[in-house]
Amino acid sequence: MSRAADTGARGSLETVRPRARTGRWTRRNFLGFALIGLAPKTQRAIIGGFADDGHGPGHALRDHSQFPSARRTMKIPVVIVGGGIAGLSAAWRLDKRGFRDFVLLEMHGQAGGNARWGENEITAYPWAAHYVPVPGKTTALVRELFEELGVLRNGVWDDRYLCFSPQERLFLHGRWQEGIEPAVGSTARDREDFSRFGDCIRQFRATGEFTIPMDLGAKPSQLDRLSIAAWLRQERFTSRYLYWYINYACRDDYGALAGDTSAWAGIHYFASRDPEEKGPLTWPEGNGWISRKLLAKLEHYVRTGTMAHRIRREGNRLQVSAGDTDYLADFVIFAAPSFLASHLSDDAPAIPNFVYSPWLTANITLDRLPRAQGMETAWDNVIYDSPALGYVVATHQSLRTHEDRSVWTFYWSLAEGPPAANRRLLLEYDWDWWKAAILADLERAHPDIRNCVSRIDILRLGHAMARPVVGFLESQERRNLINSRGNLLFANADLSGFSIFEEAQYRGIQAAERVLARLGR
C-alpha cells in the first residue's frame, strides 16, 4: 500500500507502479471469490491471524464511549496527536529547530502509521507503505531528511537503498512479463493510445502545476470537475490495457477506481515525477525503515499505546485527555486522520465530504518459493485484472546469493463499492475467509502456492488513505482545515487529498513551522 496512506508509488508513465481493476466488486463477488479458495487443495497447515489494527479503540471513540478519568495533569506547550509520518515529521522539525517541550501521542503500540513494520526469523517486512520514489531536486524536505539518515550523501543516492532489479513484473495471459505496463498481446491501437497518453503527460508536466508537494503548484482546474475515467473517454482513448493501467494506478495511490478519482489527481500521479528518475528507494521493512530511524531520534517524545480521546478548550489552552493524563497545551498538532478530530473536539469541524479508502494487507511467510515460471521474481509482482494489487518481496533487497524462504507483503484496496460497506466487510469476514481469498488470488499465477505458505498475518485498515474524489482540489472543507487559525492545527496527508510519504511529511513540517512561528521560535 502507498501502497497505503502516507506513501505510495507515483511517477511518469514510464516509471509508475500502479494498481486496479475495472469491474465492480460486490458482496456476491466477494462470496464467489472466497469459495474459489475454500476448496481443500492441500493438507498443509497455514497459521496466522489478524494484526492489531485499532478498530476497537477507534469505534469506542466514534461511539462516544466512556474513558477512564485522568490521574494527573501535565502542562506542556505542544501536543502532537498521531504518530504516523505526519506526526513524526512534525516532531522531527520541532526537535531539529531546538524546541523540545512537546509530546507525541500514538494510539497503537508501535508508531509509524501506514509506515509501520514487522519482523520474523526470515526478514523485516512492511505493513503498508513500502517505498519512496527517488525525490527530485525540488523536493527539498525529503532530500533534507534522507541526507540526515544517510540515504543521500553529497548528492549521490546510496545504492543499498535503490530497488534492485528486476523491479516489476505483470502476470498477463498466463505468463509473466517485465514491467507493469501491459505488453503481452497488445495491439497497434493499444500502443498508439499509450504513446498519446505519454504525450499528454509530458504536456501536463511542463505546466508546473503537478508538483510534490502538491501545494507548490496546484491551481483551480477544470480537470478536478470530472473523473480521470471521464477524461480518458473525453480524449477518445479506447485501449482496454490503458484503462486497466490508469485504473490500477488510482487504486495503488488512492484506493479508488478511475471513475471515482479526480482527473487532476489521476494526472498528478503521472505528471508529478521526473520521467528519468531512478529507483524507487526501498528497504526490507518498507517505509518502516524511515519510521525506525525517526523513532530512534525522537523516542523520548513518543507515548505509544496512548490514545487521545478528548480535546476540550480550557481558556486559551487545549486540554488533551489521553491514557491517565490530561495534557494542557498551548497548541495541538492533529496529525491523525482529520475526520477523527470532530469525535474528540467540539471545536473541530465535521468533514463529511472527505472520503477514506479501506485496505487489507497481509504478510505471507513462505517456507519455500513457488516454482519458477519463466521469469525471476521481481520486487513488485502484479496479476492482471486481479481484484487485489499484487505483492512485494521483503527479501528482494537481500545481498544473499540464494533465498529459500521469504515474506511477501500482499495488498488489496477495497475500491469497488461504497467505502463504508467495504469497511463492514473487512470486519465481517474472519481470518480463514481472507486467507482463502488471498491464496485463491495468488494461485492464478502460482499454482503451487498452497504448498509454499506456512503463515499469513493480516492487517485491516478501515481508513487507510484519503481519496481525491472529483472536486477535492477546490474543496472548502479541505481549505478550512489547511488555513485553520486557532491553536488546533491539522497536519495529516489527507489535507492534500491523497496520502503519500512526501505529502504527509510536508503537512507535518508545515504545522510544526506554524507553531514555532506563533511561539516566537
FIMAR-630544 format. One line per 4 residues: number of its first residue (from 0); for each residue x, y, z of C-alpha. Coordinates in nm, 4 decimals. Example, Ala and Ser with C-alpha at 12.3 -4.5 7.8 and 13.67 -1.06 7.14 Angstrom:
<nodes>
0) 1.2300:-0.4500:0.7800  1.3670:-0.1060:0.7140;
</nodes>
This chain:
<nodes>
0) 0.0000:0.0000:0.0000  0.1170:0.3539:-0.0688  0.0549:0.1207:-0.1486  -0.1263:0.2809:0.1610;
4) -0.1503:0.6115:0.3257  0.1423:0.8260:0.3981  0.3060:0.6993:0.0839  0.2621:0.5251:-0.2457;
8) 0.4304:0.4793:-0.5829  0.3963:0.7694:-0.8186  0.5711:0.8607:-1.1370  0.5694:0.9272:-1.5064;
12) 0.4080:0.6841:-1.7459  0.7490:0.5275:-1.7900  0.8144:0.4687:-1.4165  0.4774:0.4438:-1.2434;
16) 0.3814:0.1438:-1.0304  0.0025:0.1268:-1.0403  -0.2807:-0.0961:-0.9140  -0.6567:-0.1664:-1.0010;
20) -0.9427:-0.3460:-1.1724  -1.2264:-0.2407:-1.3975  -1.5189:-0.4461:-1.2623  -1.7482:-0.3784:-0.9674;
24) -1.6655:-0.5773:-0.6544  -1.9999:-0.6608:-0.4931  -2.0913:-0.8691:-0.1894  -2.1755:-1.1562:-0.4236;
28) -1.8354:-1.1190:-0.5915  -1.6686:-1.1383:-0.2512  -1.8542:-1.4564:-0.1648  -1.7855:-1.6186:-0.5001;
32) -1.4190:-1.5289:-0.4798  -1.3939:-1.6797:-0.1345  -1.5454:-2.0091:-0.2429  -1.2723:-2.0491:-0.5038;
36) -1.0163:-2.0563:-0.2266  -1.2106:-2.2735:0.0140  -1.1702:-2.5938:-0.1868  -0.9399:-2.8256:0.0141;
40) -0.6426:-2.8499:-0.2202  -0.3771:-2.9345:0.0373  -0.3452:-3.0672:0.3890  -0.0666:-2.8236:0.4699;
44) -0.1470:-2.6245:0.7815  -0.1300:-2.2468:0.7461  -0.1379:-2.0462:1.0669  -0.1734:-1.6753:1.1355;
48) -0.4276:-1.4175:1.2455  -0.5229:-1.0514:1.2420  -0.2638:-0.7932:1.3409  -0.3596:-0.5045:1.5694;
52) -0.5489:-0.2547:1.3541  -0.7019:-0.0352:1.6235  -1.0632:-0.0551:1.5077  -1.1809:-0.1379:1.8617;
56) -1.0494:0.1830:2.0237  -1.1423:0.3769:1.7129  -1.5024:0.2606:1.7315  -1.5132:0.3428:2.1027;
60) -1.4128:0.6961:2.0080  -1.6729:0.7106:1.7321  -1.9436:0.5833:1.9654  -1.8535:0.8337:2.2418;
64) -1.7755:0.5580:2.4911  -1.6690:0.6426:2.8429  -1.2935:0.6544:2.9028  -1.1214:0.6424:3.2448;
68) -1.0653:0.9757:3.4144  -0.7151:1.1205:3.4183  -0.4986:1.0751:3.7262  -0.2745:1.3718:3.6589;
72) -0.2473:1.6958:3.4605  0.0647:1.7988:3.2710  0.1260:2.1454:3.1276  0.3193:2.1325:2.8026;
76) 0.3369:2.3823:2.5130  0.2717:2.1400:2.2245  0.0934:1.8060:2.1882  0.1096:1.6085:1.8646;
80) -0.1798:1.3652:1.8165  -0.0908:1.0780:1.5832  0.2421:0.9048:1.5280  0.2327:0.8353:1.1547;
84) 0.4721:1.0028:0.9125  0.2950:1.3393:0.9512  0.3226:1.3339:1.3311  0.6800:1.2058:1.3289;
88) 0.7741:1.4735:1.0746  0.6235:1.7469:1.2928  0.8217:1.6111:1.5873  1.1395:1.5901:1.3774;
92) 1.1030:1.9534:1.2754  1.0359:2.0797:1.6278  1.3334:1.8892:1.7631  1.5612:1.9978:1.4805;
96) 1.4693:2.3619:1.5445  1.5771:2.3186:1.9053  1.2228:2.3117:2.0504  1.1918:2.0129:2.2813;
100) 0.8968:2.0838:2.5091  0.6355:1.8651:2.3425  0.4897:1.5157:2.3436  0.3601:1.2871:2.0682;
104) 0.0625:1.0593:2.1432  0.0136:0.7394:1.9412  -0.2782:0.5007:1.9977  -0.1008:0.1902:1.8643;
108) 0.1721:0.0022:2.0436  0.4025:0.0929:1.7545  0.4290:0.4364:1.5937  0.4613:0.4807:1.2189;
112) 0.1004:0.4722:1.0996  0.0965:0.3291:0.7489  0.4756:0.3132:0.7731  0.4700:0.0511:1.0494;
116) 0.6666:-0.2693:1.0101  0.7024:-0.6221:1.1413  0.9785:-0.8802:1.1626  1.0182:-1.2557:1.1874;
120) 1.3082:-1.5006:1.1756  1.3380:-1.4518:0.7983  1.3264:-1.0764:0.7487  1.1756:-0.7442:0.8443;
124) 0.8709:-0.6512:0.6333  0.6324:-0.3587:0.5798  0.2746:-0.3467:0.6965  0.1736:-0.0966:0.4332;
128) 0.3873:0.1779:0.2730  0.6935:0.0168:0.1261  0.8936:0.2681:-0.0759  0.9555:0.6317:-0.1671;
132) 1.0159:0.7323:-0.5284  1.3554:0.8999:-0.5644  1.2822:1.2647:-0.4805  1.3685:1.5268:-0.7390;
136) 1.5867:1.8247:-0.6601  1.2819:2.0410:-0.5888  1.1597:1.8025:-0.3158  1.3780:1.9763:-0.0599;
140) 1.2246:1.8435:0.2628  1.2512:1.4769:0.1656  1.6089:1.5246:0.0499  1.6924:1.7037:0.3761;
144) 1.5639:1.4069:0.5754  1.7407:1.1493:0.3584  2.0683:1.3368:0.3867  2.0314:1.3240:0.7640;
148) 1.9543:0.9499:0.7518  2.2482:0.8742:0.5221  2.0395:0.7718:0.2219  2.1712:1.0686:0.0215;
152) 2.5393:1.1640:0.0509  2.6943:1.4529:-0.1429  2.4127:1.4381:-0.3947  2.4511:1.0622:-0.4550;
156) 2.1921:0.8021:-0.3515  2.3227:0.5041:-0.1558  2.2935:0.2021:-0.3860  2.1841:-0.0196:-0.0966;
160) 1.8521:0.1637:-0.0844  1.7772:0.1822:-0.4570  1.5491:-0.1004:-0.5609  1.7433:-0.3921:-0.7115;
164) 1.6466:-0.5445:-1.0456  1.4138:-0.6883:-1.1536  1.1806:-0.4241:-1.0130  0.8396:-0.5058:-1.1592;
168) 0.6572:-0.7781:-1.3447  0.2990:-0.8446:-1.4566  0.1216:-1.1802:-1.4904  -0.0769:-1.1466:-1.8119;
172) -0.2320:-1.4121:-2.0396  -0.0745:-1.6974:-1.8463  0.2805:-1.5716:-1.8233  0.4975:-1.3101:-1.6570;
176) 0.6238:-1.0066:-1.8457  0.8772:-0.7474:-1.7326  0.7218:-0.4165:-1.6244  0.3632:-0.3415:-1.5291;
180) 0.2519:-0.1604:-1.8444  0.0678:-0.4425:-2.0317  0.2593:-0.5552:-2.3400  0.1708:-0.9207:-2.3990;
184) -0.0988:-0.9297:-2.6668  -0.1073:-0.5527:-2.7126  -0.2371:-0.4205:-3.0454  -0.1231:-0.1287:-3.2566;
188) -0.4166:0.0712:-3.1158  -0.3043:-0.0072:-2.7593  0.0457:0.1138:-2.8353  -0.0874:0.4260:-3.0045;
192) -0.3040:0.5111:-2.7010  -0.0140:0.4632:-2.4610  0.2075:0.6829:-2.6766  -0.0559:0.9563:-2.6994;
196) -0.1210:0.9379:-2.3245  0.2533:0.9793:-2.2653  0.2492:1.2910:-2.4834  -0.0381:1.4330:-2.2759;
200) 0.1527:1.3683:-1.9538  0.4620:1.5450:-2.0843  0.2497:1.8481:-2.1678  0.0896:1.8482:-1.8234;
204) 0.4290:1.8109:-1.6570  0.5580:2.1140:-1.8472  0.2862:2.3382:-1.6945  0.4493:2.3176:-1.3494;
208) 0.1069:2.2642:-1.1864  0.1678:1.8999:-1.0911  0.4251:1.9191:-0.8146  0.5254:1.7383:-0.4973;
212) 0.4296:1.8715:-0.2506  0.1114:1.9496:-0.4420  0.0650:2.2911:-0.2743  0.3660:2.4265:-0.4626;
216) 0.1930:2.4090:-0.7991  -0.1755:2.3244:-0.7676  -0.4250:2.5727:-0.9121  -0.8027:2.5586:-0.9637;
220) -0.8529:2.3339:-1.2632  -1.1305:2.2089:-1.4880  -0.9646:1.8682:-1.4559  -1.0899:1.8482:-1.0969;
224) -1.4501:1.8671:-1.2176  -1.4547:1.5268:-1.3842  -1.3110:1.1843:-1.3143  -0.9967:1.0515:-1.4779;
228) -1.2113:0.7810:-1.6424  -1.4359:1.0526:-1.7899  -1.1276:1.2428:-1.9079  -0.9965:0.9332:-2.0869;
232) -1.3294:0.8985:-2.2678  -1.3353:1.2697:-2.3452  -0.9913:1.2414:-2.5039  -1.1077:0.9380:-2.7056;
236) -0.8743:0.6811:-2.5545  -1.0094:0.3319:-2.6174  -0.7372:0.0823:-2.5198  -0.8609:-0.1554:-2.2509;
240) -0.4981:-0.2017:-2.1456  -0.4639:0.1725:-2.0886  -0.7908:0.1838:-1.8947  -0.6724:-0.1043:-1.6754;
244) -0.3372:0.0652:-1.6237  -0.4861:0.4010:-1.5176  -0.7464:0.2294:-1.3031  -0.4707:0.0310:-1.1371;
248) -0.2698:0.3477:-1.0718  -0.5680:0.5072:-0.8976  -0.6168:0.2040:-0.6761  -0.2499:0.1985:-0.5851;
252) -0.2205:0.5546:-0.4571  -0.5808:0.6398:-0.3810  -0.7648:0.3136:-0.3119  -1.0239:0.4299:-0.5648;
256) -1.1400:0.3334:-0.9114  -1.0629:0.5670:-1.2005  -1.4340:0.6526:-1.2149  -1.4177:0.7796:-0.8558;
260) -1.0902:0.9756:-0.8865  -1.0493:1.3385:-0.9885  -0.8869:1.3718:-1.3305  -0.6480:1.6255:-1.1777;
264) -0.5309:1.3681:-0.9227  -0.5121:1.0926:-1.1833  -0.2873:1.3087:-1.3994  -0.0843:1.4226:-1.0970;
268) 0.0037:1.0578:-1.0332  0.1983:1.0534:-1.3606  0.2952:1.4168:-1.4218  0.4423:1.4952:-1.0795;
272) 0.7557:1.2833:-1.1236  1.0708:1.3231:-1.3243  1.0487:1.0672:-1.6077  1.4211:0.9990:-1.5743;
276) 1.4085:0.9151:-1.2026  1.5854:0.6004:-1.0907  1.4604:0.3958:-0.8044  1.2484:0.3716:-0.6057;
280) 1.4082:0.3812:-0.2620  1.3066:0.0774:-0.0615  1.4036:-0.1366:0.2370  1.3020:-0.4843:0.3628;
284) 1.0598:-0.3242:0.6107  0.9482:-0.0665:0.3544  0.8923:0.2817:0.4926  0.9113:0.1261:0.8363;
288) 1.2862:0.1814:0.7942  1.2219:0.5573:0.7924  0.9902:0.5295:1.0940  1.2564:0.3324:1.2806;
292) 1.5210:0.5943:1.2130  1.2933:0.8798:1.3172  1.1842:0.6983:1.6331  1.5479:0.6412:1.7305;
296) 1.5870:1.0199:1.7283  1.2504:1.1053:1.8827  1.1619:0.8161:2.1142  1.1730:1.0257:2.4320;
300) 0.8856:1.2398:2.2998  0.6668:0.9475:2.1904  0.3952:0.7864:2.4060  0.2723:0.4713:2.2324;
304) -0.0413:0.2849:2.3375  -0.1852:0.6239:2.4387  -0.4981:0.7256:2.2502  -0.6168:1.0842:2.2717;
308) -0.9909:1.0600:2.3329  -1.0922:1.4152:2.4166  -0.9737:1.7670:2.3266  -1.1513:2.0489:2.5079;
312) -1.0855:2.4177:2.5452  -0.9565:2.5439:2.8807  -0.9335:2.9212:2.8498  -0.6724:2.9945:2.5850;
316) -0.5318:2.6430:2.6013  -0.6422:2.2997:2.4864  -0.6724:2.0044:2.7215  -0.5904:1.6713:2.5590;
320) -0.7119:1.3677:2.7518  -0.5096:1.0548:2.6760  -0.4434:0.7495:2.8907  -0.4146:0.8520:3.2550;
324) -0.3101:1.2113:3.1750  -0.4713:1.5417:3.0839  -0.2187:1.7433:2.8809  -0.2760:2.1193:2.8991;
328) -0.1260:2.2579:2.5769  -0.0845:2.5917:2.4032  -0.1050:2.4162:2.0653  -0.2231:2.0785:1.9383;
332) -0.0959:1.9430:1.6063  -0.3595:1.6953:1.4915  -0.1633:1.4568:1.2687  -0.4122:1.1689:1.2855;
336) -0.6687:1.1372:1.0022  -0.8607:1.4641:1.0056  -1.2079:1.3089:1.0249  -1.1292:1.1851:1.3764;
340) -1.0927:1.5363:1.5149  -1.4671:1.6026:1.5317  -1.5041:1.2936:1.7526  -1.2562:1.4430:2.0007;
344) -1.3191:1.8148:1.9912  -1.6250:2.0370:1.9733  -1.4038:2.2969:1.8010  -1.3189:2.0671:1.5088;
348) -1.5484:2.0783:1.2061  -1.7172:1.7698:1.0670  -1.5845:1.6914:0.7187  -1.8496:1.4707:0.5556;
352) -1.7020:1.5133:0.2072  -1.3645:1.3669:0.2993  -1.3594:1.0088:0.1687  -1.1239:0.7394:0.3015;
356) -1.0412:0.4069:0.1373  -1.0393:0.0743:0.3237  -0.7477:-0.1615:0.2651  -0.6265:-0.5033:0.3641;
360) -0.2605:-0.6034:0.3722  -0.1121:-0.9424:0.4550  0.2370:-1.0639:0.5279  0.2776:-1.4131:0.3863;
364) 0.5588:-1.6338:0.5153  0.6873:-1.8825:0.2575  0.8971:-2.1802:0.3633  0.9893:-2.2319:0.0013;
368) 0.9439:-2.0247:-0.3111  0.6879:-2.1217:-0.5777  0.8142:-2.2919:-0.8906  0.9788:-2.0534:-1.1356;
372) 0.7632:-1.9607:-1.4348  0.9958:-1.8232:-1.6947  1.0983:-1.5028:-1.5169  1.2814:-1.4211:-1.1975;
376) 1.0661:-1.2956:-0.9105  1.0624:-0.9154:-0.9056  1.0320:-0.6756:-0.6142  0.6779:-0.5756:-0.7207;
380) 0.4612:-0.8528:-0.8666  0.1150:-0.7872:-1.0122  -0.1583:-1.0090:-1.1555  -0.3530:-0.8507:-1.4418;
384) -0.7228:-0.7894:-1.3728  -0.6969:-0.9166:-1.0162  -0.9273:-0.7629:-0.7549  -0.6140:-0.7322:-0.5386;
388) -0.2955:-0.5357:-0.6022  -0.0198:-0.7964:-0.6043  0.2703:-0.8333:-0.3634  0.6197:-0.7058:-0.2888;
392) 0.9045:-0.9291:-0.1760  1.0605:-0.8279:0.1568  1.3805:-1.0228:0.0870  1.4331:-0.8625:-0.2539;
396) 1.6994:-0.6233:-0.1211  1.8932:-0.9051:0.0445  2.2567:-0.9430:-0.0596  2.2437:-1.3199:-0.0120;
400) 2.3080:-1.5184:-0.3279  2.0138:-1.7518:-0.2629  1.6888:-1.7273:-0.0660  1.4999:-2.0447:0.0279;
404) 1.2416:-1.8627:0.2408  1.0771:-1.5259:0.2051  0.7982:-1.2941:0.3155  0.5596:-1.1430:0.0621;
408) 0.3546:-0.8364:0.1518  0.0180:-0.8628:-0.0241  -0.2039:-0.5580:-0.0900  -0.5762:-0.5321:-0.1510;
412) -0.7549:-0.1978:-0.1761  -1.1307:-0.2414:-0.1487  -1.2175:0.0198:-0.4086  -1.5305:-0.1267:-0.5687;
416) -1.8480:-0.0154:-0.3974  -1.9136:0.2269:-0.1103  -1.6208:0.2595:0.1342  -1.8482:0.2280:0.4396;
420) -1.9862:-0.1040:0.3135  -1.6352:-0.2315:0.2438  -1.5259:-0.1343:0.5937  -1.8041:-0.3554:0.7263;
424) -1.6851:-0.6397:0.5026  -1.3344:-0.6084:0.6448  -1.4705:-0.6826:0.9911  -1.7465:-0.9238:0.8927;
428) -1.5277:-1.1888:0.7329  -1.2962:-1.3880:0.9560  -0.9291:-1.4673:0.9073  -0.9999:-1.8038:0.7397;
432) -1.2119:-1.6297:0.4773  -0.9492:-1.3693:0.3933  -0.6741:-1.6331:0.3964  -0.8681:-1.8367:0.1393;
436) -0.9341:-1.5321:-0.0772  -0.5663:-1.4302:-0.0746  -0.4491:-1.7798:-0.1686  -0.7085:-1.8046:-0.4454;
440) -0.5838:-1.4815:-0.5975  -0.2171:-1.5834:-0.5822  -0.2912:-1.9298:-0.7144  -0.3715:-1.7923:-1.0585;
444) -0.0045:-1.7026:-1.1039  0.1457:-1.9565:-0.8611  -0.0404:-2.2926:-0.8837  0.1694:-2.4453:-0.6031;
448) 0.1361:-2.1516:-0.3607  -0.0608:-2.3511:-0.1006  0.2324:-2.5864:-0.0551  0.4742:-2.2977:-0.0019;
452) 0.2985:-2.0861:0.2622  0.3237:-2.1553:0.6358  0.1759:-1.8363:0.7819  -0.0482:-1.5433:0.6809;
456) -0.0848:-1.2394:0.9073  -0.3469:-0.9839:0.8051  -0.3881:-0.6144:0.8825  -0.7243:-0.4443:0.8209;
460) -0.7166:-0.0672:0.7635  -1.0647:0.0827:0.7570  -0.9490:0.4371:0.6761  -0.6149:0.3676:0.5138;
464) -0.5891:0.6694:0.2863  -0.7699:0.9771:0.1629  -0.9410:0.9639:-0.1770  -0.9024:1.2587:-0.4169;
468) -1.2622:1.2469:-0.5362  -1.3944:1.4780:-0.8049  -1.3914:1.8318:-0.6646  -1.1361:1.7680:-0.3885;
472) -0.8907:2.0290:-0.5149  -1.1232:2.3246:-0.4542  -1.3000:2.1703:-0.1549  -1.3828:2.4366:0.1032;
476) -1.3616:2.1762:0.3798  -1.0028:2.0992:0.2812  -0.9121:2.4668:0.2617  -1.0658:2.5385:0.6010;
480) -0.8514:2.2722:0.7672  -0.5325:2.3896:0.5947  -0.5952:2.7527:0.6918  -0.7170:2.6884:1.0463;
484) -0.6045:2.9841:1.2596  -0.6790:2.8571:1.6090  -0.4450:2.6587:1.8289  -0.5717:2.3267:1.6877;
488) -0.3640:2.2740:1.3709  -0.4212:1.9942:1.1210  -0.1309:1.8048:0.9684  -0.2416:1.4763:0.8087;
492) -0.1674:1.3901:0.4450  -0.5437:1.3945:0.3827  -0.5128:1.7749:0.3661  -0.3525:1.7139:0.0272;
496) -0.6411:1.4908:-0.0776  -0.4166:1.1870:-0.1168  -0.1752:1.0068:0.1116  0.1847:0.9668:0.0042;
500) 0.5016:0.9983:0.2088  0.6013:1.3399:0.0722  0.2604:1.4944:0.1419  0.2483:1.3540:0.4970;
504) 0.5965:1.4865:0.5679  0.5135:1.8276:0.4208  0.1909:1.8688:0.6195  0.3623:1.7699:0.9451;
508) 0.6512:2.0096:0.8904  0.4188:2.2935:0.7864  0.2198:2.2558:1.1094  0.5396:2.2495:1.3170;
512) 0.6693:2.5650:1.1491  0.3401:2.7470:1.2154  0.3547:2.6509:1.5819  0.7145:2.7672:1.6136;
516) 0.6326:3.0995:1.4483  0.3441:3.1620:1.6856  0.5584:3.0674:1.9843  0.8166:3.3201:1.8697;
520) 1.0680:3.0478:1.7801;
</nodes>
